[in-house]
Amino acid sequence: MHKAFARFFSFSVIALATFLLAAQAQAHRYHFGITELAVNERTQSLEISHRFFVADMERALSLSASKEIKDAQQPMEAYVNERFQIRTADGEILKPKWVGVESDVHDVWVYQELPLAAVQGKTLQVRQSMLMEIERDQVNTVNLTRAGKTESFTLKPGASEVAISL
């Protein structure tokens, strides 16, 4: 009887620990993306890169598991252009040049650029709402790097725009 109780107790402890770990893993699920805006004086461009989880981007683009992110350049470009916008103070939308996309098992990176002359010395309104339509807790960080200093802005659903000065 004592051995049976010990086995039952051990099994119960393991089952409870497994349940708590699974619940904790679900509770810590997070959704975030990073957009980097970097002034490159050498190339006279504003280099833009976006980094997101592949699974989240596949969901946003409704890609099948058999289709790779790299093969989805056109839908991805349209999605990025719709959800990421830079506007001047007078409302003109600046369309960054598409440089490319790359991915690995976990992340997808999208690269764009704008001529520095189009943005330098201006106050710009940056909207970065990628994945906010599918995840209520999506948080996108926009980092602006210029002259060796970086400013960071946190954007969330309902507050997906920030004014920056270059």
Backbone torsions as a table, in degrees:
resi	resn	phi	psi	omega
1	MET	NA	-40.5	-178.9
2	HIS	-63.4	-41.3	179.4
3	LYS	-66.4	-40.0	179.7
4	ALA	-64.0	-41.6	178.6
5	PHE	-65.6	-41.3	179.7
6	ALA	-62.7	-43.3	177.4
7	ARG	-63.1	-44.6	179.2
8	PHE	-61.9	-42.8	179.8
9	PHE	-64.1	-44.5	178.9
10	SER	-61.6	-46.2	178.8
11	PHE	-60.3	-42.8	-179.2
12	SER	-63.2	-42.2	179.5
13	VAL	-64.2	-44.2	179.1
14	ILE	-64.3	-43.4	179.6
15	ALA	-63.5	-42.0	179.3
16	LEU	-65.9	-43.4	178.4
17	ALA	-61.7	-42.7	178.3
18	THR	-62.0	-44.6	179.5
19	PHE	-61.7	-44.6	-179.0
20	LEU	-66.0	-39.5	177.9
21	LEU	-65.8	-40.9	178.5
22	ALA	-65.0	-41.7	178.8
23	ALA	-65.4	-40.0	179.3
24	GLN	-66.3	-40.8	178.8
25	ALA	-62.0	-41.3	178.5
26	GLN	-67.4	-38.3	-178.5
27	ALA	-67.6	-24.8	-178.2
28	HIS	-99.0	12.5	176.3
29	ARG	-64.9	134.1	-176.8
30	TYR	-135.7	157.9	-178.6
31	HIS	-132.4	114.0	179.8
32	PHE	-146.6	160.3	175.2
33	GLY	-143.1	158.9	179.9
34	ILE	-128.2	130.8	172.8
35	THR	-117.4	127.4	178.7
36	GLU	-109.2	126.5	172.4
37	LEU	-112.9	114.9	-175.4
38	ALA	-125.9	124.8	176.1
39	VAL	-78.0	122.1	177.7
40	ASN	-112.8	100.7	-178.2
41	GLU	-65.3	-35.2	-177.6
42	ARG	-62.2	-45.0	-179.1
43	THR	-94.7	-2.0	-178.8
44	GLN	54.6	48.5	179.4
45	SER	-140.7	157.5	169.5
46	LEU	-98.1	109.5	-178.1
47	GLU	-88.4	131.1	-176.0
48	ILE	-121.4	128.5	174.0
49	SER	-134.8	142.0	179.1
50	HIS	-121.5	137.0	178.0
51	ARG	-128.5	127.6	179.5
52	PHE	-140.5	163.4	173.5
53	PHE	-70.8	138.1	-179.9
54	VAL	-57.1	-46.7	-176.6
55	ALA	-60.3	-39.8	179.0
56	ASP	-67.1	-42.1	-179.5
57	MET	-67.8	-39.2	176.9
58	GLU	-60.4	-41.3	178.7
59	ARG	-64.2	-42.6	180.0
60	ALA	-63.9	-36.5	-179.1
61	LEU	-90.2	-5.2	-178.5
62	SER	55.6	46.3	178.3
63	LEU	-83.7	146.3	174.9
64	SER	-77.9	158.5	-179.0
65	ALA	-62.5	-23.1	-177.6
66	SER	-83.7	-11.3	-178.1
67	LYS	-101.7	130.4	-177.7
68	GLU	-87.0	151.8	177.3
69	ILE	-55.4	-41.7	-177.8
70	LYS	-60.4	-28.1	-179.5
71	ASP	-85.6	0.8	-174.8
72	ALA	-112.3	36.3	-174.2
73	GLN	-59.7	-46.6	-177.0
74	GLN	-62.6	-50.5	178.2
75	PRO	-64.1	-34.1	179.6
76	MET	-68.2	-42.6	178.9
77	GLU	-61.1	-43.7	178.6
78	ALA	-63.2	-42.7	-179.9
79	TYR	-63.0	-48.0	-179.0
80	VAL	-62.2	-44.9	-179.4
81	ASN	-63.9	-29.4	178.3
82	GLU	-77.2	-38.3	-172.1
83	ARG	-97.0	-15.8	177.9
84	PHE	-121.4	117.2	-179.5
85	GLN	-136.2	145.5	173.4
86	ILE	-120.8	124.1	179.4
87	ARG	-121.1	144.9	174.7
88	THR	-79.6	172.3	-179.3
89	ALA	-60.0	-29.7	179.6
90	ASP	-88.6	8.7	174.8
91	GLY	92.0	-0.5	179.4
92	GLU	-69.4	128.7	177.1
93	ILE	-86.9	123.2	177.2
94	LEU	-91.8	128.2	-178.0
95	LYS	-101.7	108.3	178.3
96	PRO	-63.7	146.7	175.1
97	LYS	-72.6	134.2	177.6
98	TRP	-76.3	122.6	179.1
99	VAL	-98.4	-42.5	178.4
100	GLY	162.9	-177.8	-179.6
101	VAL	-141.9	144.7	173.1
102	GLU	-145.4	156.5	-178.8
103	SER	-148.9	160.0	169.9
104	ASP	-128.1	-160.0	-176.5
105	VAL	-64.4	-33.5	-173.3
106	HIS	-105.4	-39.6	-169.3
107	ASP	-122.8	155.8	172.2
108	VAL	-124.9	136.4	177.5
109	TRP	-117.5	134.3	176.4
110	VAL	-118.2	134.2	-177.4
111	TYR	-119.0	134.9	177.7
112	GLN	-140.5	168.7	173.9
113	GLU	-156.3	155.7	175.8
114	LEU	-129.0	146.6	173.9
115	PRO	-62.4	135.3	-178.4
116	LEU	-60.7	-33.9	-180.0
117	ALA	-60.5	-27.3	-178.5
118	ALA	-76.6	-17.7	-173.4
119	VAL	-125.9	-20.9	-173.6
120	GLN	-64.3	134.0	179.6
121	GLY	78.9	6.8	-176.9
122	LYS	-111.4	155.7	169.3
123	THR	-95.8	128.2	-175.2
124	LEU	-121.0	148.0	173.2
125	GLN	-101.3	117.6	-178.6
126	VAL	-107.9	123.7	174.7
127	ARG	-110.7	126.1	179.3
128	GLN	-133.5	93.0	-176.1
129	SER	-117.1	21.8	180.0
130	MET	-60.2	135.1	177.5
131	LEU	71.4	-3.4	180.0
132	MET	-69.8	-19.8	178.7
133	GLU	-78.6	-15.8	-179.7
134	ILE	-111.6	-17.9	-179.6
135	GLU	-129.0	117.0	-179.6
136	ARG	-67.0	-24.1	-179.0
137	ASP	-103.6	18.4	179.1
138	GLN	-62.3	133.4	175.6
139	VAL	-126.4	124.3	177.7
140	ASN	-113.9	127.0	177.1
141	THR	-99.8	132.2	174.9
142	VAL	-111.7	119.7	176.7
143	ASN	-106.6	128.2	177.0
144	LEU	-112.2	117.7	-179.3
145	THR	-115.2	125.0	176.0
146	ARG	-152.6	143.2	-180.0
147	ALA	50.7	37.7	176.5
148	GLY	77.0	3.6	179.8
149	LYS	-117.8	144.2	-178.5
150	THR	-120.3	132.0	171.3
151	GLU	-109.4	140.4	179.2
152	SER	-119.4	141.7	179.7
153	PHE	-130.3	135.4	179.5
154	THR	-104.4	123.6	-178.3
155	LEU	-116.3	140.8	-178.4
156	LYS	-136.1	166.7	175.7
157	PRO	-54.4	132.8	-177.3
158	GLY	88.1	-13.7	178.0
159	ALA	-144.1	61.5	-172.1
160	SER	-102.6	19.2	178.4
161	GLU	-127.7	152.0	176.4
162	VAL	-146.5	144.5	175.3
163	ALA	-94.3	131.0	177.6
164	ILE	-127.4	152.9	176.3
165	SER	-118.8	133.0	179.1
166	LEU	-110.0	NA	NA
